[in-house]
């Protein structure tokens, strides 16, 4: 029987998740950062969204840990369609004719350089593909590990699920974006490695906050859901 219990804070967590997702994808298109750090000779350059996107995985962990995969699935799909709508909106704005004064000091060329990536076919497909695959694997792995561990050792499933989810997300995102010319293939290894290491590192650093948030929500919502009979099909209804 589906869990239809009403919650006080679920909508707020969902809103924060979607907001972080959209902001991080805009930041990914806007700038590539290079702090001059190298690992085994590979420059650790990263897109701007790398600093924010891992927070969406923290929210994903909290959602699955407290509310279960079924509700987390709805949030993942909400984020997917919100990101698609954001991309469509930027594409429409970019296609509309610019005002003369704006064209003089900024112009369509600047708009496309900074925000065009959010609406171009390559970056949109890369973002949606990486996000969808990574988030669902992250949530499914965490939910299954929670049952297997009997709810103990939260850090093992938040970090373990992130290791898998972020690996898929980073590799798919950079590969698809590079295939469509958003990033040069020469940066594939650097971007993939840096994205993965930074995202996992941020998740690890946020572990104490994740613990505190999960504990507080479980008390506040009187909920600690276990996905013992859950249908993990991403396309399942309910």
N, C-alpha and C positions, 0 to 999 in steps of 0.2 A: 504494500500500500504506500503510495507516495507520501512524503512528509509535507503536510500542508500547514504546519504550525506557523503562525505569524511571528515575525521578528521585528525588533525595534531598530536595529542598526544595519540590517542587511542592505537596504537601499543606499545608505551612506557609503558603505564599503564598495558597493557596485559602482556608484558615481565616481568615487576616487579612482577606482581601477580604470574606468573608461577615460577619465580626464588625463591620467598619467600616460595611458596608451597613445592618445591623440597628440599630446604635447611632445612625447618622445619621438614620434614619427615625423613631426614637423622639424624638430631639432636635427634629426638624422639627415634630412635633406638640406638643411641650412648651412652646415659646416662640418668639415673634417678637422679634427684636432690632432696635433703632433707635439707632444711634450719633450721630444728629443730622447726618449727612452727606447732602448733596444733590448731584445731578448734573443740570445743566440744569433745575433746579427740581423734579426728581423725588427724593423722599426714598429713600435707599438702605436701606430696611428689609429684613431677611432672616430666614428661619426658622433655628432653631438648628442644623439639620442641614447647612446650607450650609457651615459651617466644616469638617465632617468628610467629607461625601459626595465631594468632589473626590479624596480619597485613594483611594477605590475605583477611580477612573479611572486613578490612578497604578498601582495594582495590576493593573488591566486592561491597561494599556500594557506593563507588565513581562511579564505572562503571554503576551500575543500576540507580543511581540518575541522572547522567549526560547523559548517552547514552541510557538508557532504557534496559528492560529485554532481548530483542531480541539479542542485542550485548553482554550483560553479559552472556547469555546462551552459546554463542560461546566460550567465554573465559573460562567458567567453564568446558566445554568439552575439550578445549585445555589443561587446567591444568590436567584434568583426564587422558588424553592419555599421557601427558608428565610424569606424576607420574608413570603410568604403564610402560612406556619405561625405566624410571630410574630404576625401580625395576628389569626389565628384564635384563638390562645391568649389574647390580650388581650381579644378579644370574649367568649370564654367566661368569663374571670375577671370581666369587667364585668357579665355577666348573672347571676352567682351572688349569692345574698343576702349582704349584709355583716354582720359581727359588730357587736353593739350598741355596744361601746366604740369600735371603729374608726369607726362611723357618727357618733359624737358629735364626734370630733376631726378627722375627714377626711370620710368619707362618699362615697356614689356620685356625688354632683354634682361633687366635686373630682376624683374618679377620671376621670370622663368629660371634664372640662375639660382635664386634663393628658394623659391617656393614651387617651382615647376616640377621638382622631383617628387613632391607629394602627390601631384596629379598626373604624372607621366605613367604610361602603362607599365614600364619596367619596375619602378620603385613601388608602385601600388601592388603589383603582382608579387613582388619580393616580400613586401611587408605583410601582406595578407597570408601568403603561403607560409612564411616563417612563423608568424604569430600563431596561426591556426594549428600548425603541427606542434610547435613548441609548447603552447599553453595546454593543449589537450593531453599530450604525453606527460607534462609536468603534473597535471591534476590527477590523471589516472594512476601514475606511479605512486604519488603521495597517498591516494586513497587506498590502494592495495597494500602499501607498506604499513599503513596505520592498522589495518586489520591483522596483518601478519605479526606485527610487534605488540598487538594488544594495547595500542595507544601510548606505549612507552617510547622514550628516546626520540622526541620530536625533531631534534636537530638532524638525525639520520635521514628522515624522510624529506625535510625541507631542503637540505643540501643535496641529498641523493637524487631527488626528483628534478632539482635545478640542473645538476650535472648533465642529465639526459635531455631535459627540455631545452636548455640554453644551447647545447651542442647542436641539436637539430635546427633550432631557430637561427642561430648565427650562420651556420653553414648554408642553409637554404636561402636565407635573406641575401647574403653576399653573392652567392652563386647566381641566383636569378637576376639580381640587380646588375651584376657584371655581364651576364648574358645579354641584357638589354642596353648595355653601354652606359649605365648610370655610374658605375665605378670601373676603372681600368682593371683588366685581369692581372696586371702586375701588382695590384694591391690586394689581391684575393687572400693570400696567406696572411698578410699583415692585418687586414681588417677582420678576417675570421678569427684568428688567434687572439687579437686584442679584444674584440667584442666578447669572445667567450671568457677569457680570463677576467676581464673587468666585471662582466655581469655576474659570474660566479663569485668573484671576490666581494662584490657589493652585497650579494645575498648572504655570504658568510658574515660580513660585518653587521648586517641587519638582524642576525639571529637573535640577539638579546631582545631587540624591539619586537621581533616576531613572537617570541616566547611571551612577552608581557601582553601584547595585543591579543593573542590567542587565549591566554588565561583570563583576561578581563572580559572578552566577548563570551567565553563559555559560561562565566558566572552571570553576566548581564542578560544573556539570551536563554540561560538554563538549557544549553544544548551542547552536545559533544557527539556528533553524528558518525556512525560507522557504516561504511558502504559494503555490508555483508551480502546483500542480495541485489546489488545495483546493476543495471544495464549500462555498461560503459560505452555503448555505441554513441559517438558524437551526434548522430543524426536522430537519435531516439527522441520521441516527444515527451512532454511533461517536465 
